[in-house]
């Protein structure tokens, strides 16, 4: 969601903060700001709108301060205004904070602080954190300090005291005007990374903000605090217990987060799918022996083979991948499976019996609802596996084991290459469990051979980009669309509808094709675009019947079908073809034209494809 960048080092902080914020624009935001410290004073600049608006109001002269905070805000508490933008300063003017997350008890804390004489300028929960730290910093004896505290020790203590009082989630970067050589970070439920360079440090919510300066980083865990000075950094828990953190290599380079000649990140990431998917599969498929080797799961294979039930927990696009996974595990491994919205699972009383395995799916590895579902599953004794993309992410560190997608950074808010990789990983898991449980080795080998061919088949679909653009152009005046599929392509219909909604702002509904006549058929009017995924699968004849139902009522049919299927041309106003593959692997192919269709519709409508309104890449708040 929001983006944090903080810098302490020997270089001017302002250009590093502004460039870092630009690298985090993809996370979604509606306002931005920076705070720079020097000589006991803070220079604060913030504004509603894009970073370009922030640059326009920054002072013409850079004073060369070497410590500062930057932030892009995605509004939760309070409207997206300049006043509500971060950084926030406490009422004493000494404590400056940027915050990601939600403070659930902020109203109670605000009332208590107001009773102590504190005042507030904004509507945000984040300002309450700054004011709470400021209160403890100004009144250590009154607030229970057992010894005289000065300097950085007093600052650290005030932060620890404040964090004991807050309920909710936070990624925090904090500075104090009395100490223009100290930067403090704290994490609970919202990602925070410290990049360690040569005599400089960058604290950020995402590695994208640090890779230009260093590839060495530490990843803070929940309830940890880091204190940074020019001499180095130290980490401890909120309860003041020292913690040793190991430096890790950031898993991607600056080049991977550049546009590389493309107009948009989404366009780039759709085009990357042949190579990114090949990287997902590389070294994991043993064709000679017809088996899958997933290193992260090897020590749990016996438990996985004996499992009685699988629950897949995810949100958004990852949920659609999980629905494909449900079908894969049931058909190939004969294991009862169900996909759950993590945002609902966390509040239910789910039945998690002995022999249940939970698979959490998330591109970012930081999705707040999915993290909460993981904690609930672990409390109930389930083995919890992660399918994530970001190395070192919270889900990757919280789950018992897992598999990385290895597709590289995904910057576009609308997920594309992560979806195909998630399906590929779930397919590998299902094929291997099926081989161990009941399907013939020859069948498993055939499936794996087909899986290795998927990347090259996606390349053939990408060649149809201009044709798909023309289809989008012919239909973008319509504000309501239907997406329909059966079997393994039903989740693809859901994903296609989501993509169109996310970036073109066209209302779209994804449905199992057979369900159309149980109500949604009433929506069909003359010219309504209906996208059918109608490959020659087990449901081919049935879905042709569904296409006829739409055509007879004046709907306009956009059909995704197999190459060489001449029969279906008579039913399609617009036809897009995909290479043939087995039913279970079709989603990795049939989703690609729908990604392109949504992309071109958004561009033709003049929308900002990579920064769709109201959306954030990583949903780290509830």
C-alpha positions in Angstrom: 0.0 0.0 0.0 1.7 3.2 1.2 5.4 3.6 0.5 8.2 4.5 2.9 11.7 5.7 2.1 14.1 7.0 4.8 17.7 7.9 4.4 20.7 8.4 6.7 24.1 8.8 5.2 26.7 11.1 3.7 24.8 12.2 0.6 22.1 14.8 0.2 18.9 13.0 1.3 16.3 14.8 -0.9 17.1 13.3 -4.3 17.4 9.9 -2.8 14.0 10.2 -1.1 12.2 11.5 -4.2 13.7 8.9 -6.5 12.9 6.2 -4.0 9.3 7.4 -3.8 9.1 7.2 -7.6 10.2 3.6 -7.5 7.3 2.9 -5.1 4.6 4.6 -7.1 3.3 1.3 -8.3 2.2 0.4 -4.7 -0.6 2.9 -5.1 -1.0 6.3 -3.4 -2.9 9.6 -3.4 -0.5 12.0 -1.7 3.2 12.3 -1.0 5.7 14.2 1.2 9.3 14.4 2.5 10.8 15.7 5.7 14.5 16.7 5.9 16.4 17.3 9.2 19.3 19.7 9.9 20.4 21.8 12.9 17.5 21.0 15.1 14.9 21.9 12.5 12.7 20.0 10.0 11.9 21.1 6.5 8.5 19.5 5.7 7.0 19.4 2.2 3.9 17.4 1.3 0.9 17.6 -1.0 -2.0 15.7 -2.3 -1.6 14.1 -5.7 1.3 12.5 -7.6 5.1 12.8 -6.9 5.3 15.3 -9.7 3.1 17.6 -7.7 5.4 17.1 -4.7 8.4 18.0 -6.8 6.7 21.2 -8.0 6.3 22.5 -4.4 9.7 21.4 -3.1 12.1 24.4 -2.4 14.2 25.3 -5.4 17.4 24.9 -3.4 18.4 21.6 -1.9 20.0 22.4 1.5 21.9 19.1 1.4 20.5 17.5 4.5 21.7 13.9 4.9 18.8 12.5 6.9 15.1 12.5 6.0 11.8 10.7 5.5 9.7 10.2 2.4 6.2 8.7 2.0 3.4 8.0 -0.5 0.0 7.6 1.2 -2.9 5.4 0.3 -5.7 7.0 2.3 -7.4 5.0 5.1 -8.2 7.4 7.9 -9.0 10.8 6.4 -9.4 12.1 2.9 -6.4 12.3 0.5 -5.5 15.9 1.3 -2.2 17.8 1.9 -2.9 18.0 5.6 -3.5 14.3 5.9 -0.4 13.5 3.8 2.8 12.1 5.6 5.2 12.8 7.2 3.4 13.8 10.4 4.9 15.9 13.1 3.8 15.7 16.8 2.5 18.9 18.5 5.9 19.7 20.0 7.5 19.8 16.6 10.2 17.3 17.6 9.0 13.9 16.4 8.4 13.2 12.7 6.9 9.9 11.5 5.9 8.1 8.3 3.6 5.2 8.8 2.2 2.3 6.8 -0.6 0.2 8.4 -3.7 0.9 10.5 -3.7 1.8 14.2 -7.0 0.3 15.4 -7.1 2.0 18.8 -6.1 5.4 17.5 -9.4 7.1 18.6 -8.8 6.0 22.3 -5.2 7.1 22.2 -6.2 10.4 20.6 -8.7 11.1 23.3 -6.1 10.3 26.0 -3.5 12.5 24.4 -5.9 15.3 24.0 -6.5 15.1 27.8 -2.8 15.6 28.2 -2.9 18.8 26.3 -1.8 17.4 22.9 -3.3 18.9 19.7 -3.8 17.4 16.3 -3.7 18.8 12.8 -4.9 15.9 10.7 -7.6 13.2 10.6 -5.1 10.4 10.5 -4.3 7.5 12.8 -0.6 8.0 11.9 -0.4 11.5 13.5 -1.5 9.8 16.8 1.6 7.6 16.6 3.9 10.7 16.2 2.1 12.4 19.1 2.2 9.4 21.4 6.0 9.1 20.8 6.4 12.8 21.4 4.5 12.6 24.7 6.7 9.9 26.0 9.8 11.6 24.7 8.9 14.9 26.5 7.8 13.2 29.7 10.1 10.2 30.5 9.8 10.4 34.2 6.1 11.0 34.2 5.7 8.1 31.8 7.5 5.5 34.0 11.1 5.7 33.0 13.1 4.1 35.8 16.4 5.8 35.0 17.6 9.2 33.6 17.4 9.0 29.8 19.1 11.3 27.3 19.8 11.4 23.6 19.2 8.3 21.5 18.4 6.2 24.6 15.5 8.5 25.4 14.3 8.5 21.8 14.4 4.7 21.6 12.6 4.4 24.9 9.9 6.7 23.8 9.3 4.7 20.6 9.2 1.4 22.6 6.7 2.9 25.1 4.5 4.1 22.3 4.5 0.8 20.5 3.4 -1.0 23.7 0.2 1.1 23.6 -0.8 0.8 20.0 -3.0 -1.9 18.6 -2.8 -2.6 14.9 -0.2 -2.8 12.2 2.7 -0.5 11.3 5.8 0.0 9.3 7.4 3.1 10.8 10.3 5.4 10.1 10.9 8.0 12.8 13.3 10.9 13.4 13.7 13.5 16.1 14.9 17.1 15.6 17.0 16.8 18.7 19.0 14.0 17.1 19.6 14.7 13.4 21.9 11.7 13.3 19.5 9.0 14.4 16.8 7.1 12.4 14.5 4.5 13.9 12.4 2.0 12.2 9.7 -0.4 13.6 7.6 -3.2 12.1 4.5 -5.1 12.9 2.4 -6.5 10.0 3.7 -4.1 7.4 7.0 -4.7 5.5 10.1 -2.8 6.4 13.6 -3.4 4.9 16.9 -1.7 5.8 19.3 -1.4 2.9 22.9 -1.2 4.1 25.4 0.6 1.8 28.8 2.1 2.3 28.3 4.6 5.2 24.7 5.0 4.3 21.3 3.4 5.1 18.0 3.4 3.4 14.9 2.2 5.3 12.1 1.3 3.0 8.8 -0.6 2.6 10.0 -2.3 -0.6 13.4 -3.3 -2.0 12.6 -1.4 -5.2 13.5 1.8 -3.3 17.0 0.6 -2.3 18.4 -1.4 -5.2 19.8 1.7 -6.9 22.1 2.2 -3.9 22.8 -1.2 -2.4 21.8 -4.9 -2.7 22.6 -5.7 0.9 19.6 -5.6 3.3 18.1 -6.9 6.5 14.4 -7.7 6.7 12.7 -6.7 9.9 10.4 -9.2 11.6 7.2 -8.3 13.5 7.7 -6.5 16.8 11.3 -5.5 15.9 12.9 -2.1 16.1 16.0 -0.9 14.3 18.1 2.1 15.4 20.4 3.6 12.8 23.3 6.1 13.3 26.3 7.0 11.1 28.2 4.4 13.1 25.9 1.5 12.3 22.6 -0.1 13.3 21.3 -2.3 16.1 18.1 -4.3 16.2 16.0 -5.3 19.2 12.5 -6.4 20.0 9.8 -4.1 21.2 10.5 -5.7 24.6 14.1 -4.5 24.4 15.7 -7.9 23.7 18.7 -7.6 21.3 18.3 -9.3 17.9 21.0 -10.3 15.5 20.1 -9.8 11.9 22.0 -11.3 8.9 22.6 -9.3 5.8 20.8 -10.7 2.8 21.3 -10.2 -1.0 18.3 -8.5 -2.6 17.0 -10.9 -5.2 16.5 -8.5 -8.1 18.5 -5.7 -9.9 17.7 -2.2 -10.9 17.4 -3.2 -14.5 14.5 -5.6 -13.7 12.4 -2.7 -12.4 13.0 -0.4 -15.4 10.5 -0.2 -18.3 13.0 -1.5 -20.8 11.5 0.3 -23.7 7.8 -0.6 -22.9 5.1 2.0 -22.4 3.9 0.4 -19.2 5.0 -2.1 -16.6 1.9 -4.2 -17.2 2.8 -4.4 -20.9 6.3 -5.4 -20.0 5.2 -8.0 -17.5 2.7 -9.6 -19.9 5.4 -9.8 -22.5 7.9 -11.3 -19.9 5.7 -14.3 -19.2 7.5 -16.8 -21.5 10.8 -16.1 -19.8 9.4 -15.6 -16.3 7.4 -18.8 -16.5 10.4 -20.7 -17.8 12.4 -19.4 -14.8 9.6 -20.7 -12.5 9.9 -24.2 -14.0 13.7 -24.3 -14.4 15.4 -27.0 -12.4 12.1 -28.1 -10.9 11.0 -30.6 -13.6 12.9 -33.9 -14.0 11.5 -35.1 -17.3 13.8 -38.2 -17.4 12.2 -39.6 -14.3 8.8 -37.9 -14.7 8.9 -36.1 -11.4 8.9 -32.7 -9.8 11.7 -31.4 -7.5 10.6 -28.5 -5.3 13.4 -27.9 -2.9 11.4 -25.9 -0.4 8.9 -28.8 0.1 11.3 -31.8 0.0 11.3 -32.3 3.8 7.5 -32.3 3.9 6.7 -34.6 1.0 5.6 -37.5 3.1 3.2 -35.3 5.0 2.0 -33.8 1.8 1.4 -37.2 0.2 -0.7 -38.3 3.2 -2.7 -35.1 3.5 -6.5 -35.5 3.7 -7.5 -32.0 2.7 -6.0 -28.8 1.3 -7.1 -25.3 1.9 -5.8 -22.6 -0.4 -6.0 -19.1 1.1 -5.5 -16.0 -1.0 -7.0 -12.7 -2.2 -7.7 -11.1 -5.6 -5.8 -12.6 -8.5 -4.0 -15.0 -6.2 -7.5 -16.3 -5.2 -8.2 -17.1 -8.9 -4.9 -19.0 -9.1 -6.0 -20.8 -6.0 -9.3 -21.8 -7.6 -7.3 -23.4 -10.4 -5.3 -25.1 -7.8 -8.4 -26.5 -6.1 -9.4 -28.1 -9.4 -5.8 -29.4 -10.0 -5.4 -31.0 -6.6 -8.8 -32.7 -6.8 -8.4 -33.9 -10.4 -4.7 -34.9 -10.4 -4.0 -35.8 -6.8 -7.5 -36.8 -5.7 -7.2 -34.7 -2.6 -10.2 -32.7 -1.4 -9.4 -29.0 -1.8 -11.1 -25.7 -1.4 -10.0 -22.1 -2.0 -10.9 -19.5 0.6 -10.8 -15.8 0.6 -8.2 -15.0 3.2 -10.1 -11.9 4.3 -13.1 -14.2 5.2 -11.1 -17.2 6.5 -9.4 -15.1 9.2 -12.8 -14.2 10.8 -14.5 -17.6 10.5 -14.2 -20.6 12.7 -12.8 -22.9 10.0 -12.6 -26.7 10.5 -8.9 -27.5 10.3 -8.5 -31.1 11.2 -5.5 -33.4 11.5 -4.1 -33.9 8.0 -5.1 -30.5 6.7 -2.6 -28.5 4.8 -3.0 -24.8 4.2 -1.4 -23.2 1.1 -1.1 -19.4 1.3 -0.7 -17.7 -2.1 0.5 -14.1 -2.5 2.7 -12.3 -5.0 4.1 -9.8 -2.5 4.2 -12.1 0.5 2.9 -9.2 2.6 -0.9 -9.4 2.1 -2.4 -8.6 5.5 -5.5 -10.8 5.3 -3.4 -13.7 4.1 -0.9 -13.3 6.9 -3.8 -13.3 9.4 -5.2 -16.5 7.9 -1.8 -18.1 8.2 -1.5 -17.3 11.9 -5.0 -18.8 12.5 -4.1 -21.9 10.6 -0.9 -22.4 12.5 -2.6 -21.9 15.8 -4.9 -24.8 14.8 -2.0 -27.1 14.0 -2.0 -27.1 10.2 1.1 -27.4 8.1 1.2 -24.0 6.3 2.9 -23.7 2.9 3.6 -20.4 1.0 3.5 -19.8 -2.7 5.1 -16.3 -3.0 7.2 -14.2 -5.3 9.1 -11.9 -3.0 12.1 -13.5 -1.3 12.4 -12.6 2.4 8.8 -11.4 2.6 6.8 -11.9 5.7 4.7 -14.8 4.4 7.9 -16.5 3.2 9.3 -16.2 6.7 6.1 -17.1 8.5 5.1 -20.3 6.7 6.5 -23.7 7.5 7.8 -24.2 4.0 7.1 -23.0 0.5 7.9 -22.4 -3.1 9.1 -19.1 -4.7 7.6 -18.0 -8.0 11.0 -16.6 -9.3 9.3 -14.3 -11.8 11.3 -11.2 -10.8 9.7 -8.0 -9.5 6.1 -7.4 -10.6 5.5 -3.6 -10.7 2.2 -3.3 -12.5 -0.7 -3.2 -10.0 -2.7 -5.6 -12.1 -1.0 -8.9 -11.6 -0.1 -10.9 -14.8 3.1 -12.9 -14.7 2.6 -13.8 -11.0 -0.8 -15.4 -11.9 0.7 -17.7 -14.5 3.6 -18.6 -12.2 1.2 -19.3 -9.3 -0.8 -21.7 -11.5 2.4 -23.4 -12.7 3.6 -23.9 -9.1 0.3 -25.4 -8.0 0.3 -27.6 -11.1 3.8 -28.9 -10.3 2.6 -29.7 -6.7 -0.6 -31.4 -7.9 1.3 -33.5 -10.5 3.9 -34.6 -8.1 1.3 -35.5 -5.4 -0.8 -37.3 -8.1 2.3 -39.3 -9.2 2.9 -40.3 -5.6 -0.7 -41.2 -4.8 -2.5 -42.7 -7.8 -1.7 -41.5 -11.4 0.6 -43.5 -13.6 4.2 -42.3 -14.0 3.7 -42.1 -17.7 0.7 -39.8 -17.3 2.7 -37.6 -14.9 5.6 -37.4 -17.4 3.2 -36.4 -20.2 1.7 -33.6 -18.0 5.2 -32.4 -17.2 6.2 -32.4 -20.8 3.2 -30.3 -21.6 4.0 -27.9 -18.8 7.5 -27.3 -20.1 6.0 -26.3 -23.5 3.7 -23.6 -22.0 6.3 -20.7 -22.2 6.8 -21.1 -25.9 3.1 -21.4 -26.5 2.6 -18.1 -24.7 4.9 -16.5 -27.2 2.6 -17.4 -30.0 -0.3 -15.8 -28.2 1.7 -12.6 -27.6 2.1 -12.3 -31.4 -1.6 -11.6 -31.6 -1.3 -8.3 -29.7 -2.4 -6.0 -32.6 -5.4 -8.2 -33.3 -6.4 -8.2 -29.7 -6.0 -4.4 -29.6 -8.4 -4.1 -32.5 -11.0 -6.2 -30.6 -10.6 -4.0 -27.6 -11.0 -0.9 -29.8 -14.3 -2.3 -31.3 -15.8 -2.8 -27.9 -14.5 -0.2 -25.4 -17.6 1.9 -25.7 -19.5 -0.8 -23.8 -19.5 -0.3 -20.0 -20.7 -3.8 -19.1 -19.1 -7.1 -20.1 -19.5 -10.8 -19.3 -16.7 -13.3 -19.1 -17.7 -17.0 -19.2 -15.8 -20.3 -18.9 -16.3 -23.8 -17.7 -14.1 -26.2 -15.8 -10.5 -25.1 -15.6 -11.4 -22.0 -17.6 -14.0 -20.8 -15.1 -11.3 -19.2 -12.9 -9.8 -17.6 -16.0 -13.2 -16.0 -16.7 -13.1 -14.5 -13.2 -9.5 -13.3 -13.7 -10.3 -11.8 -17.1 -13.2 -9.8 -15.6 -11.1 -8.6 -12.7 -8.4 -7.4 -15.1 -10.9 -5.4 -17.1 -12.4 -3.8 -14.0 -9.0 -3.0 -12.4 -7.5 -0.9 -15.2 -10.2 0.1 -17.7 -12.9 0.8 -15.1 -15.4 -1.2 -17.3 -17.9 -3.2 -15.2 -17.3 -6.9 -15.9 -18.7 -10.1 -14.4 -17.0 -13.5 -14.5 -19.2 -16.5 -14.3 -19.3 -20.3 -14.9 -20.9 -20.4 -18.3 -23.7 -22.7 -17.3 -24.7 -20.2 -14.5 -25.6 -17.5 -17.0 -29.1 -18.8 -17.5 -29.7 -18.8 -13.8 -30.1 -15.0 -13.6 -27.3 -13.1 -15.4 -28.8 -13.8 -18.8 -31.1 -11.0 -18.0 -28.2 -8.6 -18.4 -27.7 -9.4 -22.1 -28.7 -6.6 -24.4 -27.9 -5.8 -28.0 -24.1 -5.5 -28.4 -23.1 -6.5 -24.9 -19.6 -8.0 -25.1 -19.5 -11.6 -23.8 -16.0 -13.2 -23.6 -16.1 -17.0 -23.8 -13.2 -19.2 -23.1 -14.2 -22.1 -25.5 -11.2 -24.4 -26.0 -11.8 -28.0 -27.0 -12.0 -29.1 -23.5 -14.3 -31.7 -21.9 -17.1 -29.0 -21.9 -16.7 -27.9 -25.5 -20.2 -28.8 -26.8 -21.8 -27.3 -23.7 -20.1 -24.0 -24.0 -21.0 -23.7 -27.7 -24.6 -24.0 -26.5 -24.0 -21.1 -24.1 -22.5 -19.0 -26.9 -25.7 -19.6 -28.9 -27.8 -18.4 -26.0 -25.9 -15.1 -26.0 -26.0 -14.6 -29.8 -29.7 -15.3 -29.9 -30.2 -12.3 -27.6 -28.0 -9.9 -29.5 -24.8 -10.2 -27.4 -21.5 -9.7 -29.1 -19.2 -12.8 -28.7 -15.5 -12.6 -28.2 -14.3 -16.2 -28.2 -10.9 -17.6 -27.1 -10.5 -21.0 -28.8 -7.9 -23.5 -29.9 -5.7 -22.9 -32.9 -7.2 -24.7 -35.9 -10.7 -24.9 -34.6 -12.6 -23.8 -37.7 -15.9 -25.0 -36.4 -16.1 -22.3 -33.7 -15.6 -19.4 -36.1 -19.3 -19.4 -37.0 -20.1 -18.6 -33.4 -17.6 -15.7 -32.8 -18.0 -12.1 -33.7 -14.3 -11.8 -32.7 -12.0 -14.8 -32.4 -8.7 -15.2 -30.5 -6.8 -18.4 -30.7 -4.4 -20.2 -28.3 -2.2 -23.2 -28.8 -3.7 -26.5 -27.6 -2.7 -28.2 -24.3 -4.3 -30.5 -21.8 -7.3 -29.1 -19.9 -5.5 -28.8 -16.6 -2.8 -26.5 -18.0 -5.1 -24.3 -20.2 -5.4 -21.4 -17.7 -1.8 -20.4 -18.3 -2.6 -19.9 -21.9 -6.2 -18.7 -22.0 -5.5 -16.0 -19.5 -2.9 -14.2 -21.7 -5.3 -12.9 -24.3 -7.6 -11.6 -21.5 -4.7 -9.7 -20.0 -3.9 -8.1 -23.3 -7.6 -7.3 -23.9 -7.8 -5.5 -20.6 -4.5 -3.7 -21.2 -5.5 -2.4 -24.6 -8.9 -1.4 -23.4 -7.4 0.7 -20.6 -4.9 2.3 -22.9 -7.5 3.1 -25.5 -9.7 4.7 -22.8 -6.8 6.9 -21.7 -6.3 5.4 -18.2 -3.0 5.2 -16.2 -2.5 1.4 -16.6 0.2 1.0 -13.9 -1.6 3.3 -11.3 -5.3 2.4 -11.5 -7.4 4.6 -9.2 -7.9 3.5 -5.6 -5.8 0.4 -6.0 -2.5 -0.6 -4.4 -0.1 -3.4 -5.5 0.4 -4.9 -2.0 -2.6 -4.7 0.3 -0.9 -4.5 3.7 -3.9 -3.1 5.6 -7.1 -4.8 6.4 
